[in-house]
Amino acid sequence: MVKRITMSVLFFAITSVAIGANFTDKTLFTAFEKWAKKQALPGYSFIQASKEGEAEFNETVVYNAEYRKNQKSGFKISFNAISDFSQYKMMAASKNETEFDLNGLKSVYFAMDAKHSYSMMCVQMPELFSSIVVMASPMLEKNAAIQLFRSFNFAELNSGSNSQQDQWPAEIPQQARMNAHLVKITKENASTDGFAYEYHVTFVMDAKLVSELQRIKSVYGGELVGMRIGDSFYFVCNQAESIDDLKQYTRTNDSVEFIYYKNQ
């Protein structure tokens, strides 16, 4: 049984491309809209929230929320793919602006045109899998843009998504659970003969995940394909056969899926 799983996963690992985790994995648009409406931003009123694109059609997805002070003054905050930060960094560089650190987060700020009619600030937030952009018109000076960004309570979104750590199925042993950046857990029908069902668990690739995999390997032995978890489960990584392979073939912030196959 282990050999059959190993061959199928090896084929997947060779032919697939790692996909970056997206903010939509952790935050549904309905949750974003609810969060945007309740933000307390002195001098600004919430106008509307909108969503661009559909992930199911392989379209780029962006969440937007618009706020206004008056008819001539306002801003928009947007949740974008975490990889989009590099684009904004290049735009900032074209305006002779450089990346800066905002409480440990990569950030850039720049005015968009010669007349400085509007400004943009982009902050990369790994915990939300997003590069968050604030575009203000008329422009905000850098310190004002930073102050506005800090007015948002991002912890409300992050705490909600982190609650997924409590959604581990009780039947999966505590020692076999990874305490890393969890994206989602789903229960699926068995795709392989000899098993009752399977749990698909997706994480963000980072140093913490690697450390947790090393811990699990020290407890149960074996590699990332067909590792036996007690008498109840087989554990498989969908992107690699070993921890070394995972580090070689995936990048930081990529999605990594694991499957816990439940024995009959």
Secondary structure as GFF3:
##gff-version 3
##sequence-region A 1 264
A	DSSP	alpha_helix	2	15	.	.	.	ID=ss1
A	DSSP	alpha_helix	23	26	.	.	.	ID=ss2
A	DSSP	alpha_helix	29	38	.	.	.	ID=ss3
A	DSSP	beta_strand	45	52	.	.	.	ID=ss4
A	DSSP	three_ten_helix	55	57	.	.	.	ID=ss5
A	DSSP	beta_strand	62	70	.	.	.	ID=ss6
A	DSSP	beta_strand	73	81	.	.	.	ID=ss7
A	DSSP	three_ten_helix	82	84	.	.	.	ID=ss8
A	DSSP	alpha_helix	85	94	.	.	.	ID=ss9
A	DSSP	beta_strand	100	102	.	.	.	ID=ss10
A	DSSP	beta_strand	105	111	.	.	.	ID=ss11
A	DSSP	beta_strand	119	125	.	.	.	ID=ss12
A	DSSP	three_ten_helix	126	128	.	.	.	ID=ss13
A	DSSP	beta_strand	130	137	.	.	.	ID=ss14
A	DSSP	alpha_helix	142	150	.	.	.	ID=ss15
A	DSSP	alpha_helix	154	162	.	.	.	ID=ss16
A	DSSP	three_ten_helix	163	167	.	.	.	ID=ss17
A	DSSP	three_ten_helix	174	176	.	.	.	ID=ss18
A	DSSP	beta_strand	182	189	.	.	.	ID=ss19
A	DSSP	beta_strand	195	204	.	.	.	ID=ss20
A	DSSP	alpha_helix	207	220	.	.	.	ID=ss21
A	DSSP	beta_strand	227	229	.	.	.	ID=ss22
A	DSSP	beta_strand	233	237	.	.	.	ID=ss23
A	DSSP	alpha_helix	243	249	.	.	.	ID=ss24
A	DSSP	beta_strand	255	263	.	.	.	ID=ss25
###
